[in-house]
Amino acid sequence: MRFLDDYRNIDRYDNVDRAVAERVAEAVTGGEKLPDESLIRAMFPGAGDSDDRPNSGKQ
């Protein structure tokens, strides 16, 4: 059985479009919406400035 919170997956991620992220956020939080893009960027300054992260654990 596979778990999302498995410590072995800490460095894995998948890029998803905004619509998918909004559906997931609402399902996980019981209806809370994602903040707008400018607030997300303010919360994570410098994120997304480079593309040197691994791709979803793919090698």
PyMOL Python script that loads the backbone (N, CA, C, O; Angstrom):
from pymol import cmd

cmd.read_pdbstr("""\
ATOM      1  N   MET A   1       0.853  -1.173   0.000  1.00  0.00           N
ATOM      2  CA  MET A   1       0.000   0.000   0.000  1.00  0.00           C
ATOM      3  C   MET A   1       0.900   1.237   0.000  1.00  0.00           C
ATOM      4  O   MET A   1       1.934   1.262   0.668  1.00  0.00           O
ATOM      5  N   ARG A   2       0.506   2.239  -0.739  1.00  0.00           N
ATOM      6  CA  ARG A   2       1.309   3.454  -0.868  1.00  0.00           C
ATOM      7  C   ARG A   2       0.653   4.602  -0.113  1.00  0.00           C
ATOM      8  O   ARG A   2      -0.565   4.772  -0.175  1.00  0.00           O
ATOM      9  N   PHE A   3       1.451   5.388   0.597  1.00  0.00           N
ATOM     10  CA  PHE A   3       0.940   6.511   1.372  1.00  0.00           C
ATOM     11  C   PHE A   3       1.556   7.810   0.875  1.00  0.00           C
ATOM     12  O   PHE A   3       2.735   7.853   0.524  1.00  0.00           O
ATOM     13  N   LEU A   4       0.750   8.872   0.847  1.00  0.00           N
ATOM     14  CA  LEU A   4       1.254  10.170   0.420  1.00  0.00           C
ATOM     15  C   LEU A   4       2.274  10.741   1.384  1.00  0.00           C
ATOM     16  O   LEU A   4       3.199  11.440   0.971  1.00  0.00           O
ATOM     17  N   ASP A   5       2.113  10.449   2.668  1.00  0.00           N
ATOM     18  CA  ASP A   5       3.014  11.031   3.663  1.00  0.00           C
ATOM     19  C   ASP A   5       4.215  10.144   3.968  1.00  0.00           C
ATOM     20  O   ASP A   5       4.846  10.297   5.013  1.00  0.00           O
ATOM     21  N   ASP A   6       4.535   9.225   3.072  1.00  0.00           N
ATOM     22  CA  ASP A   6       5.685   8.347   3.244  1.00  0.00           C
ATOM     23  C   ASP A   6       6.964   9.188   3.178  1.00  0.00           C
ATOM     24  O   ASP A   6       7.169   9.913   2.204  1.00  0.00           O
ATOM     25  N   TYR A   7       7.817   9.105   4.187  1.00  0.00           N
ATOM     26  CA  TYR A   7       9.033   9.912   4.243  1.00  0.00           C
ATOM     27  C   TYR A   7       9.935   9.674   3.032  1.00  0.00           C
ATOM     28  O   TYR A   7      10.751  10.534   2.699  1.00  0.00           O
ATOM     29  N   ARG A   8       9.805   8.538   2.377  1.00  0.00           N
ATOM     30  CA  ARG A   8      10.643   8.250   1.205  1.00  0.00           C
ATOM     31  C   ARG A   8      10.231   9.088  -0.009  1.00  0.00           C
ATOM     32  O   ARG A   8      10.975   9.167  -0.986  1.00  0.00           O
ATOM     33  N   ASN A   9       9.062   9.705   0.048  1.00  0.00           N
ATOM     34  CA  ASN A   9       8.590  10.526  -1.065  1.00  0.00           C
ATOM     35  C   ASN A   9       8.774  12.017  -0.824  1.00  0.00           C
ATOM     36  O   ASN A   9       8.210  12.831  -1.555  1.00  0.00           O
ATOM     37  N   ILE A  10       9.553  12.389   0.186  1.00  0.00           N
ATOM     38  CA  ILE A  10       9.682  13.796   0.571  1.00  0.00           C
ATOM     39  C   ILE A  10      10.229  14.656  -0.558  1.00  0.00           C
ATOM     40  O   ILE A  10       9.890  15.836  -0.643  1.00  0.00           O
ATOM     41  N   ASP A  11      11.064  14.099  -1.426  1.00  0.00           N
ATOM     42  CA  ASP A  11      11.660  14.892  -2.501  1.00  0.00           C
ATOM     43  C   ASP A  11      10.956  14.695  -3.844  1.00  0.00           C
ATOM     44  O   ASP A  11      11.464  15.137  -4.875  1.00  0.00           O
ATOM     45  N   ARG A  12       9.814  14.048  -3.847  1.00  0.00           N
ATOM     46  CA  ARG A  12       9.072  13.812  -5.083  1.00  0.00           C
ATOM     47  C   ARG A  12       7.922  14.806  -5.192  1.00  0.00           C
ATOM     48  O   ARG A  12       7.293  15.160  -4.195  1.00  0.00           O
ATOM     49  N   TYR A  13       7.662  15.243  -6.403  1.00  0.00           N
ATOM     50  CA  TYR A  13       6.539  16.132  -6.633  1.00  0.00           C
ATOM     51  C   TYR A  13       6.079  15.989  -8.079  1.00  0.00           C
ATOM     52  O   TYR A  13       6.826  15.499  -8.927  1.00  0.00           O
ATOM     53  N   ASP A  14       4.870  16.410  -8.357  1.00  0.00           N
ATOM     54  CA  ASP A  14       4.334  16.476  -9.708  1.00  0.00           C
ATOM     55  C   ASP A  14       3.776  17.868  -9.929  1.00  0.00           C
ATOM     56  O   ASP A  14       3.106  18.417  -9.055  1.00  0.00           O
ATOM     57  N   ASN A  15       4.043  18.432 -11.072  1.00  0.00           N
ATOM     58  CA  ASN A  15       3.446  19.710 -11.432  1.00  0.00           C
ATOM     59  C   ASN A  15       2.026  19.449 -11.930  1.00  0.00           C
ATOM     60  O   ASN A  15       1.800  18.560 -12.751  1.00  0.00           O
ATOM     61  N   VAL A  16       1.096  20.215 -11.436  1.00  0.00           N
ATOM     62  CA  VAL A  16      -0.292  20.102 -11.886  1.00  0.00           C
ATOM     63  C   VAL A  16      -0.804  21.495 -12.218  1.00  0.00           C
ATOM     64  O   VAL A  16      -0.288  22.492 -11.712  1.00  0.00           O
ATOM     65  N   ASP A  17      -1.814  21.559 -13.062  1.00  0.00           N
ATOM     66  CA  ASP A  17      -2.349  22.877 -13.388  1.00  0.00           C
ATOM     67  C   ASP A  17      -3.202  23.396 -12.235  1.00  0.00           C
ATOM     68  O   ASP A  17      -3.576  22.647 -11.333  1.00  0.00           O
ATOM     69  N   ARG A  18      -3.494  24.661 -12.283  1.00  0.00           N
ATOM     70  CA  ARG A  18      -4.211  25.348 -11.194  1.00  0.00           C
ATOM     71  C   ARG A  18      -5.558  24.701 -10.894  1.00  0.00           C
ATOM     72  O   ARG A  18      -5.929  24.574  -9.727  1.00  0.00           O
ATOM     73  N   ALA A  19      -6.293  24.290 -11.917  1.00  0.00           N
ATOM     74  CA  ALA A  19      -7.616  23.690 -11.713  1.00  0.00           C
ATOM     75  C   ALA A  19      -7.526  22.407 -10.890  1.00  0.00           C
ATOM     76  O   ALA A  19      -8.357  22.171 -10.013  1.00  0.00           O
ATOM     77  N   VAL A  20      -6.531  21.586 -11.166  1.00  0.00           N
ATOM     78  CA  VAL A  20      -6.345  20.344 -10.404  1.00  0.00           C
ATOM     79  C   VAL A  20      -5.964  20.676  -8.965  1.00  0.00           C
ATOM     80  O   VAL A  20      -6.493  20.078  -8.028  1.00  0.00           O
ATOM     81  N   ALA A  21      -5.046  21.627  -8.787  1.00  0.00           N
ATOM     82  CA  ALA A  21      -4.629  22.017  -7.437  1.00  0.00           C
ATOM     83  C   ALA A  21      -5.807  22.559  -6.635  1.00  0.00           C
ATOM     84  O   ALA A  21      -5.922  22.290  -5.439  1.00  0.00           O
ATOM     85  N   GLU A  22      -6.681  23.320  -7.286  1.00  0.00           N
ATOM     86  CA  GLU A  22      -7.857  23.856  -6.586  1.00  0.00           C
ATOM     87  C   GLU A  22      -8.793  22.739  -6.146  1.00  0.00           C
ATOM     88  O   GLU A  22      -9.308  22.773  -5.029  1.00  0.00           O
ATOM     89  N   ARG A  23      -9.022  21.755  -7.002  1.00  0.00           N
ATOM     90  CA  ARG A  23      -9.895  20.626  -6.623  1.00  0.00           C
ATOM     91  C   ARG A  23      -9.300  19.839  -5.461  1.00  0.00           C
ATOM     92  O   ARG A  23     -10.017  19.453  -4.537  1.00  0.00           O
ATOM     93  N   VAL A  24      -7.998  19.602  -5.504  1.00  0.00           N
ATOM     94  CA  VAL A  24      -7.342  18.856  -4.430  1.00  0.00           C
ATOM     95  C   VAL A  24      -7.413  19.640  -3.122  1.00  0.00           C
ATOM     96  O   VAL A  24      -7.741  19.073  -2.080  1.00  0.00           O
ATOM     97  N   ALA A  25      -7.109  20.937  -3.168  1.00  0.00           N
ATOM     98  CA  ALA A  25      -7.148  21.764  -1.961  1.00  0.00           C
ATOM     99  C   ALA A  25      -8.538  21.768  -1.338  1.00  0.00           C
ATOM    100  O   ALA A  25      -8.674  21.657  -0.120  1.00  0.00           O
ATOM    101  N   GLU A  26      -9.557  21.894  -2.158  1.00  0.00           N
ATOM    102  CA  GLU A  26     -10.916  21.907  -1.623  1.00  0.00           C
ATOM    103  C   GLU A  26     -11.294  20.553  -1.025  1.00  0.00           C
ATOM    104  O   GLU A  26     -11.977  20.494  -0.003  1.00  0.00           O
ATOM    105  N   ALA A  27     -10.852  19.464  -1.660  1.00  0.00           N
ATOM    106  CA  ALA A  27     -11.156  18.132  -1.136  1.00  0.00           C
ATOM    107  C   ALA A  27     -10.427  17.875   0.181  1.00  0.00           C
ATOM    108  O   ALA A  27     -11.005  17.311   1.110  1.00  0.00           O
ATOM    109  N   VAL A  28      -9.175  18.281   0.265  1.00  0.00           N
ATOM    110  CA  VAL A  28      -8.356  18.024   1.452  1.00  0.00           C
ATOM    111  C   VAL A  28      -8.776  18.889   2.632  1.00  0.00           C
ATOM    112  O   VAL A  28      -8.775  18.430   3.774  1.00  0.00           O
ATOM    113  N   THR A  29      -9.137  20.146   2.356  1.00  0.00           N
ATOM    114  CA  THR A  29      -9.438  21.076   3.441  1.00  0.00           C
ATOM    115  C   THR A  29     -10.918  21.153   3.776  1.00  0.00           C
ATOM    116  O   THR A  29     -11.310  21.841   4.720  1.00  0.00           O
ATOM    117  N   GLY A  30     -11.736  20.456   3.012  1.00  0.00           N
ATOM    118  CA  GLY A  30     -13.171  20.511   3.266  1.00  0.00           C
ATOM    119  C   GLY A  30     -13.837  21.741   2.667  1.00  0.00           C
ATOM    120  O   GLY A  30     -14.895  22.162   3.136  1.00  0.00           O
ATOM    121  N   GLY A  31     -13.230  22.321   1.636  1.00  0.00           N
ATOM    122  CA  GLY A  31     -13.865  23.424   0.942  1.00  0.00           C
ATOM    123  C   GLY A  31     -13.073  24.711   0.883  1.00  0.00           C
ATOM    124  O   GLY A  31     -13.487  25.660   0.218  1.00  0.00           O
ATOM    125  N   GLU A  32     -11.937  24.764   1.567  1.00  0.00           N
ATOM    126  CA  GLU A  32     -11.124  25.978   1.534  1.00  0.00           C
ATOM    127  C   GLU A  32     -10.451  26.122   0.174  1.00  0.00           C
ATOM    128  O   GLU A  32      -9.948  25.145  -0.380  1.00  0.00           O
ATOM    129  N   LYS A  33     -10.442  27.334  -0.359  1.00  0.00           N
ATOM    130  CA  LYS A  33      -9.868  27.583  -1.673  1.00  0.00           C
ATOM    131  C   LYS A  33      -8.386  27.945  -1.561  1.00  0.00           C
ATOM    132  O   LYS A  33      -7.915  28.378  -0.510  1.00  0.00           O
ATOM    133  N   LEU A  34      -7.658  27.757  -2.677  1.00  0.00           N
ATOM    134  CA  LEU A  34      -6.266  28.181  -2.735  1.00  0.00           C
ATOM    135  C   LEU A  34      -6.194  29.702  -2.749  1.00  0.00           C
ATOM    136  O   LEU A  34      -7.096  30.360  -3.266  1.00  0.00           O
ATOM    137  N   PRO A  35      -5.131  30.264  -2.185  1.00  0.00           N
ATOM    138  CA  PRO A  35      -4.941  31.716  -2.322  1.00  0.00           C
ATOM    139  C   PRO A  35      -4.597  32.043  -3.770  1.00  0.00           C
ATOM    140  O   PRO A  35      -4.232  31.151  -4.535  1.00  0.00           O
ATOM    141  N   ASP A  36      -4.709  33.298  -4.150  1.00  0.00           N
ATOM    142  CA  ASP A  36      -4.372  33.669  -5.523  1.00  0.00           C
ATOM    143  C   ASP A  36      -2.865  33.546  -5.741  1.00  0.00           C
ATOM    144  O   ASP A  36      -2.088  33.444  -4.792  1.00  0.00           O
ATOM    145  N   GLU A  37      -2.479  33.559  -7.008  1.00  0.00           N
ATOM    146  CA  GLU A  37      -1.089  33.318  -7.389  1.00  0.00           C
ATOM    147  C   GLU A  37      -0.116  34.307  -6.755  1.00  0.00           C
ATOM    148  O   GLU A  37       0.981  33.914  -6.356  1.00  0.00           O
ATOM    149  N   SER A  38      -0.490  35.571  -6.654  1.00  0.00           N
ATOM    150  CA  SER A  38       0.421  36.569  -6.084  1.00  0.00           C
ATOM    151  C   SER A  38       0.689  36.302  -4.601  1.00  0.00           C
ATOM    152  O   SER A  38       1.806  36.518  -4.130  1.00  0.00           O
ATOM    153  N   LEU A  39      -0.305  35.842  -3.871  1.00  0.00           N
ATOM    154  CA  LEU A  39      -0.105  35.524  -2.459  1.00  0.00           C
ATOM    155  C   LEU A  39       0.779  34.283  -2.308  1.00  0.00           C
ATOM    156  O   LEU A  39       1.634  34.227  -1.424  1.00  0.00           O
ATOM    157  N   ILE A  40       0.568  33.298  -3.170  1.00  0.00           N
ATOM    158  CA  ILE A  40       1.424  32.100  -3.123  1.00  0.00           C
ATOM    159  C   ILE A  40       2.874  32.483  -3.379  1.00  0.00           C
ATOM    160  O   ILE A  40       3.772  32.027  -2.671  1.00  0.00           O
ATOM    161  N   ARG A  41       3.109  33.323  -4.391  1.00  0.00           N
ATOM    162  CA  ARG A  41       4.484  33.753  -4.690  1.00  0.00           C
ATOM    163  C   ARG A  41       5.079  34.557  -3.537  1.00  0.00           C
ATOM    164  O   ARG A  41       6.279  34.460  -3.278  1.00  0.00           O
ATOM    165  N   ALA A  42       4.271  35.340  -2.849  1.00  0.00           N
ATOM    166  CA  ALA A  42       4.751  36.107  -1.698  1.00  0.00           C
ATOM    167  C   ALA A  42       5.115  35.183  -0.536  1.00  0.00           C
ATOM    168  O   ALA A  42       6.039  35.474   0.224  1.00  0.00           O
ATOM    169  N   MET A  43       4.395  34.075  -0.398  1.00  0.00           N
ATOM    170  CA  MET A  43       4.660  33.124   0.683  1.00  0.00           C
ATOM    171  C   MET A  43       5.952  32.347   0.430  1.00  0.00           C
ATOM    172  O   MET A  43       6.605  31.910   1.378  1.00  0.00           O
ATOM    173  N   PHE A  44       6.327  32.172  -0.843  1.00  0.00           N
ATOM    174  CA  PHE A  44       7.507  31.390  -1.216  1.00  0.00           C
ATOM    175  C   PHE A  44       8.407  32.213  -2.132  1.00  0.00           C
ATOM    176  O   PHE A  44       8.523  31.900  -3.317  1.00  0.00           O
ATOM    177  N   PRO A  45       9.042  33.254  -1.611  1.00  0.00           N
ATOM    178  CA  PRO A  45       9.892  34.099  -2.463  1.00  0.00           C
ATOM    179  C   PRO A  45      11.041  33.281  -3.051  1.00  0.00           C
ATOM    180  O   PRO A  45      11.682  32.487  -2.362  1.00  0.00           O
ATOM    181  N   GLY A  46      11.278  33.495  -4.330  1.00  0.00           N
ATOM    182  CA  GLY A  46      12.365  32.784  -5.000  1.00  0.00           C
ATOM    183  C   GLY A  46      11.963  31.444  -5.559  1.00  0.00           C
ATOM    184  O   GLY A  46      12.690  30.881  -6.378  1.00  0.00           O
ATOM    185  N   ALA A  47      10.824  30.908  -5.142  1.00  0.00           N
ATOM    186  CA  ALA A  47      10.380  29.615  -5.664  1.00  0.00           C
ATOM    187  C   ALA A  47      10.016  29.774  -7.128  1.00  0.00           C
ATOM    188  O   ALA A  47       9.386  30.753  -7.528  1.00  0.00           O
ATOM    189  N   GLY A  48      10.421  28.799  -7.914  1.00  0.00           N
ATOM    190  CA  GLY A  48      10.096  28.828  -9.326  1.00  0.00           C
ATOM    191  C   GLY A  48      11.055  29.661 -10.149  1.00  0.00           C
ATOM    192  O   GLY A  48      10.874  29.786 -11.360  1.00  0.00           O
ATOM    193  N   ASP A  49      12.089  30.243  -9.514  1.00  0.00           N
ATOM    194  CA  ASP A  49      13.053  31.037 -10.256  1.00  0.00           C
ATOM    195  C   ASP A  49      13.985  30.183 -11.100  1.00  0.00           C
ATOM    196  O   ASP A  49      14.531  30.662 -12.094  1.00  0.00           O
ATOM    197  N   SER A  50      14.174  28.925 -10.719  1.00  0.00           N
ATOM    198  CA  SER A  50      15.033  28.043 -11.497  1.00  0.00           C
ATOM    199  C   SER A  50      14.304  26.725 -11.712  1.00  0.00           C
ATOM    200  O   SER A  50      13.341  26.396 -11.020  1.00  0.00           O
ATOM    201  N   ASP A  51      14.790  25.998 -12.679  1.00  0.00           N
ATOM    202  CA  ASP A  51      14.163  24.717 -13.018  1.00  0.00           C
ATOM    203  C   ASP A  51      15.134  23.581 -12.752  1.00  0.00           C
ATOM    204  O   ASP A  51      15.249  22.653 -13.553  1.00  0.00           O
ATOM    205  N   ASP A  52      15.844  23.656 -11.605  1.00  0.00           N
ATOM    206  CA  ASP A  52      16.865  22.650 -11.307  1.00  0.00           C
ATOM    207  C   ASP A  52      16.377  21.580 -10.335  1.00  0.00           C
ATOM    208  O   ASP A  52      17.183  20.822  -9.796  1.00  0.00           O
ATOM    209  N   ARG A  53      15.082  21.513 -10.109  1.00  0.00           N
ATOM    210  CA  ARG A  53      14.539  20.496  -9.220  1.00  0.00           C
ATOM    211  C   ARG A  53      14.303  19.205 -10.009  1.00  0.00           C
ATOM    212  O   ARG A  53      14.104  19.253 -11.223  1.00  0.00           O
ATOM    213  N   PRO A  54      14.322  18.064  -9.337  1.00  0.00           N
ATOM    214  CA  PRO A  54      14.066  16.799 -10.028  1.00  0.00           C
ATOM    215  C   PRO A  54      12.613  16.734 -10.497  1.00  0.00           C
ATOM    216  O   PRO A  54      11.748  17.414  -9.945  1.00  0.00           O
ATOM    217  N   ASN A  55      12.356  15.940 -11.484  1.00  0.00           N
ATOM    218  CA  ASN A  55      11.005  15.784 -12.034  1.00  0.00           C
ATOM    219  C   ASN A  55      10.328  14.557 -11.468  1.00  0.00           C
ATOM    220  O   ASN A  55      10.536  13.448 -11.960  1.00  0.00           O
ATOM    221  N   SER A  56       9.529  14.738 -10.453  1.00  0.00           N
ATOM    222  CA  SER A  56       8.648  13.711  -9.908  1.00  0.00           C
ATOM    223  C   SER A  56       9.349  12.388  -9.625  1.00  0.00           C
ATOM    224  O   SER A  56       8.744  11.326  -9.765  1.00  0.00           O
ATOM    225  N   GLY A  57      10.604  12.442  -9.232  1.00  0.00           N
ATOM    226  CA  GLY A  57      11.308  11.206  -8.947  1.00  0.00           C
ATOM    227  C   GLY A  57      11.756  10.465 -10.196  1.00  0.00           C
ATOM    228  O   GLY A  57      12.356   9.396 -10.087  1.00  0.00           O
ATOM    229  N   LYS A  58      11.484  10.999 -11.376  1.00  0.00           N
ATOM    230  CA  LYS A  58      11.913  10.348 -12.624  1.00  0.00           C
ATOM    231  C   LYS A  58      13.373  10.647 -12.856  1.00  0.00           C
ATOM    232  O   LYS A  58      13.843  11.745 -12.556  1.00  0.00           O
ATOM    233  N   GLN A  59      14.091   9.681 -13.387  1.00  0.00           N
ATOM    234  CA  GLN A  59      15.519   9.881 -13.630  1.00  0.00           C
ATOM    235  C   GLN A  59      15.825   9.746 -15.091  1.00  0.00           C
ATOM    236  O   GLN A  59      16.980   9.882 -15.494  1.00  0.00           O
TER     237      GLN A  59
END
""", "prot")
cmd.dss("prot")
cmd.show_as("cartoon", "prot")
cmd.util.cbc("prot")
cmd.orient("prot")
